[in-house]
Every structure is written in structure tokens, then in C-alpha cells.
């Protein structure tokens, strides 16, 4: 008797419940175009993705923005005041100053004699958004005393900077002590100044008690350290030995 009862339970477990048979049957119904529903087939999606991967359809191509469009203004202008002692050098070198700004940077330049300032502004043909700032830095470098051939590097390179400081910022000197410090920086016939410039690949201007250095960030730091050592009273021979080491390291880099 127990064996017959087990066989009946096994056959009952294999058959589905009659009440759940209707729920287990799944009917597939697809919408049609007549019902107002857009039907997208899987073949359409695969065709679209394959055409995009093959490069048949490229993205939108836009022209490069001009400087005026990038800034959002019709024209931008800068006014650089000219010191009285630099009016004559600017007049003599005017051609070498405005030619790179007009021909290469596509800027408009004029000299305002009433205000004693150089005015530069963008033009419709200016393509570089940073042309105005580069032009202003170029004129400022010339007005500080740099030659146009040295200052023009500010227009061509992006990693050049100007740094200015006074001798009194390093050490408060007065009278003959200040004059001797200036003489130690310049050297006999400018020998020390040229040695610092050539070894550090910078350009330097001594304007009374102010010192202006033009170059890259690391080179300016090396030149500034050498000048500060001379101001503090270090012997020129010791500074020369340090500059030789620095020059050999810079040659190894390049």
C-alpha cells in the first residue's frame, strides 16, 4: 500500500496544475503601423550602428573661432603708457616694433602722442585669442629696455616671462654700497651680466636700481639667484663657478 501511494504522488507532481495552465501560456502580440505606433525593427538599429562605425556619416564641421568671437566682444584694446625716457628709442625703433604686431599677430597698432601711449587692438583678421596679451607684453618688454630682437620671443613662445625686482628688495643698501652692488652685477664692460645671460639663457636689463629678467621660469630663477648672490656680497669668482655648473647641466638637458 505505501508503494502505490508513492506512485500516485509522483504522477500528480509531473502534471501542471489546471488552474495555472492559462497563466503559463504566453502569447506574443506586436503592434502594427495601422494602430498609429512606429515600429522599429532590430535590423534598422543594426544598419544604423554599422553605418556610423564605418564612418559614412561624419559629425558637424565648424570653422575655427576668431579672436573677436572667442572673447564675445567686437574689439578689444590695450593702452600701454610710454615713459618719457623711452619716447626717443621707441621713435627710432618704431618700424621693428609695429611690423611683428601687424604682420604676424594681425593686430592694429598706433601711437597716441596726446596720451603718450601705444594703443593696440584686435582686428577681424586676428585668429589667436591671446594675440592682444602677447602684443602688450612685447611692447612692455621693449619699454623696459629690451632689444626688439629679444622681446619678439614673447610673441613666438608661450613659456617666456618677465620678472622685475629692485636691489633694495634683496638687501637695503644706500649710497656707495648701492653703487658697488650695481657694479658687481654689471661687471667690467658688462662681463658679469653677459656671463649670467649666456649661462642661463636669459636676457637682463639693469635700469638704475631695478633689474628686469626675460626668460623661462626655471632660467629666471637661476639668473635671479646669481644676481642676489652678487648683491649680498658674494665674490664674482664663486658666482662664475656656479654658473659653469648650471651651464653644463643645461647643455646636458638639450
C-alpha positions in Angstrom: 0.0 0.0 0.0 2.7 2.6 0.7 4.3 1.9 -2.7 1.0 2.6 -4.6 0.5 5.8 -2.8 4.0 7.0 -3.7 3.4 6.3 -7.4 0.2 8.4 -7.4 2.0 11.3 -5.8 4.8 11.2 -8.4 2.4 11.3 -11.4 0.4 14.1 -9.8 3.7 16.2 -9.5 4.6 15.8 -13.1 1.3 17.2 -14.4 0.8 21.0 -14.4 -2.0 22.5 -12.3 -5.1 23.0 -14.4 -5.8 26.4 -12.8 -2.3 27.8 -13.7 -2.2 26.4 -17.3 -3.8 29.6 -18.8 -1.3 31.9 -17.0 1.7 29.9 -18.1 0.8 30.2 -21.8 2.4 33.5 -23.2 1.1 34.9 -26.4 3.3 37.3 -28.4 1.5 40.3 -29.8 3.3 43.0 -31.9 1.9 46.5 -32.7 1.2 47.4 -36.2 1.6 50.6 -38.1 -2.2 50.9 -38.5 -2.6 51.4 -34.8 -0.5 54.7 -35.0 2.6 53.3 -33.4 6.0 53.5 -35.1 7.6 50.0 -35.3 11.4 49.9 -35.2 12.9 46.6 -36.3 16.1 45.2 -34.9 17.6 45.2 -38.5 17.1 49.0 -38.7 19.1 49.6 -35.5 21.9 47.3 -36.6 22.1 49.0 -40.0 22.3 52.5 -38.4 25.0 51.5 -35.9 27.1 49.8 -38.7 26.9 52.9 -40.9 28.1 55.1 -38.0 31.0 52.8 -37.3 32.1 52.6 -40.9 32.5 56.4 -40.9 29.9 57.1 -43.7 28.2 59.8 -41.6 30.7 62.3 -40.0 29.9 64.8 -37.3 29.3 68.5 -37.9 32.3 70.5 -39.0 32.6 74.1 -37.7 35.1 76.8 -38.6 37.7 78.0 -36.0 36.5 80.9 -34.0 38.2 84.3 -34.4 39.6 86.3 -31.5 36.6 88.5 -31.5 34.1 85.6 -31.5 36.0 83.8 -28.7 36.0 86.9 -26.5 32.4 87.8 -27.2 33.3 91.4 -28.0 33.5 93.3 -31.3 37.0 94.7 -30.5 39.4 94.6 -27.6 42.0 97.4 -26.9 45.0 97.8 -24.7 46.8 101.1 -23.9 50.4 100.9 -22.8 51.9 104.1 -21.4 55.3 105.1 -22.6 57.8 106.6 -20.1 59.4 109.9 -21.1 62.9 108.5 -21.4 61.7 105.7 -23.8 60.0 108.0 -26.3 63.1 108.6 -28.4 64.1 104.9 -28.6 60.5 104.0 -29.5 60.5 106.5 -32.3 63.8 105.2 -33.7 62.7 101.5 -33.5 59.0 102.1 -34.4 59.2 100.0 -37.6 60.7 97.0 -35.8 58.0 97.3 -33.1 54.9 97.5 -35.2 55.8 95.1 -38.0 55.6 91.9 -36.0 52.4 93.0 -34.4 50.7 93.8 -37.6 52.1 91.1 -39.9 52.3 88.2 -37.6 49.8 88.8 -34.8 47.3 90.6 -37.1 46.7 93.5 -34.6 46.1 97.2 -35.2 48.7 99.5 -33.6 49.0 103.3 -33.3 51.0 105.8 -31.2 48.8 108.2 -29.3 51.0 111.3 -29.0 48.5 113.2 -26.8 48.4 110.5 -24.1 51.9 109.3 -24.8 50.8 105.7 -25.1 50.9 102.8 -27.6 47.4 101.6 -28.4 46.8 98.1 -29.8 43.5 96.4 -30.6 42.2 93.3 -32.4 41.0 93.2 -36.0 38.6 91.0 -37.9 41.6 89.0 -39.2 43.0 88.3 -35.7 42.8 84.5 -35.2 44.8 84.0 -32.0 42.7 84.8 -28.9 45.9 85.5 -26.9 47.4 87.8 -29.5 46.4 91.0 -27.7 48.1 89.9 -24.4 51.2 88.8 -26.3 51.4 92.1 -28.1 51.1 94.1 -24.8 53.9 92.0 -23.2 56.1 92.6 -26.3 55.7 96.4 -26.1 56.2 96.4 -22.3 59.4 94.4 -22.7 60.7 96.9 -25.2 59.7 99.9 -23.0 61.6 98.2 -20.1 64.8 98.3 -22.1 65.0 95.0 -24.0 66.0 95.0 -27.7 63.2 94.3 -30.2 65.0 91.1 -31.3 65.0 89.7 -27.8 61.4 90.9 -26.9 60.0 89.4 -30.1 60.5 85.9 -28.5 57.4 86.7 -26.3 55.3 86.6 -29.5 56.7 83.3 -30.7 57.0 81.3 -27.5 54.4 80.7 -24.8 56.6 79.8 -21.8 58.5 83.1 -21.6 58.0 85.5 -18.7 59.2 88.9 -17.4 60.3 89.4 -13.8 61.4 92.7 -12.2 62.7 93.4 -8.8 64.8 96.1 -7.0 68.1 95.8 -5.3 66.6 97.1 -2.1 64.2 94.1 -2.1 67.2 91.8 -1.6 69.2 94.0 0.8 68.7 97.6 1.9 71.7 99.4 0.5 72.4 103.1 0.3 75.0 105.5 -1.1 78.3 103.9 -2.3 77.2 100.4 -1.1 74.3 100.6 -3.6 76.6 101.7 -6.4 79.1 98.9 -5.7 76.3 96.4 -5.8 75.2 97.6 -9.3 78.9 97.5 -10.4 79.2 93.9 -9.2 76.1 92.8 -11.2 77.3 94.6 -14.4 81.0 93.7 -14.1 83.8 95.3 -16.1 82.4 96.2 -19.5 79.3 94.2 -18.7 81.3 90.9 -18.4 79.3 89.6 -15.4 76.0 90.5 -16.9 76.8 88.7 -20.2 78.0 85.7 -18.3 74.7 85.4 -16.4 72.7 85.8 -19.6 74.7 83.3 -21.7 74.8 80.6 -19.0 71.2 80.8 -18.0 69.8 81.6 -21.5 68.0 84.7 -20.3 68.2 88.4 -21.1 68.7 91.0 -18.4 68.4 94.8 -18.2 69.9 96.9 -15.4 67.8 100.1 -15.1 69.2 102.1 -12.2 68.3 100.1 -9.1 65.7 97.9 -10.9 66.6 94.6 -12.6 64.4 93.0 -15.4 64.9 89.4 -16.5 63.3 87.8 -19.6 63.3 84.0 -20.0 61.6 80.8 -19.0 60.5 80.1 -15.4 63.5 77.9 -14.4 66.1 80.0 -16.1 64.8 83.2 -14.5 65.1 81.5 -11.1 68.8 80.6 -11.8 69.6 84.1 -13.0 67.8 85.7 -10.1 69.8 83.6 -7.6 73.1 84.6 -9.2 72.1 88.3 -9.1 71.0 88.0 -5.4 74.3 86.4 -4.5 76.2 89.3 -6.1 74.0 91.8 -4.2 74.6 90.1 -0.9 78.4 90.4 -1.5 79.4 87.0 -2.9 82.7 87.1 -4.8 82.2 87.1 -8.6 84.5 84.1 -9.0 82.3 82.0 -6.8 79.2 83.0 -8.8 81.1 82.2 -12.1 81.8 78.6 -10.8 78.2 78.1 -10.0 77.2 79.4 -13.5 79.6 77.0 -15.1 77.9 74.1 -13.3 74.5 75.4 -14.4 75.6 75.9 -18.0 76.9 72.3 -18.2 73.6 71.0 -16.8 71.6 72.9 -19.3 73.7 71.6 -22.1 73.1 68.0 -20.9 69.3 68.7 -21.0 69.3 69.7 -24.6 
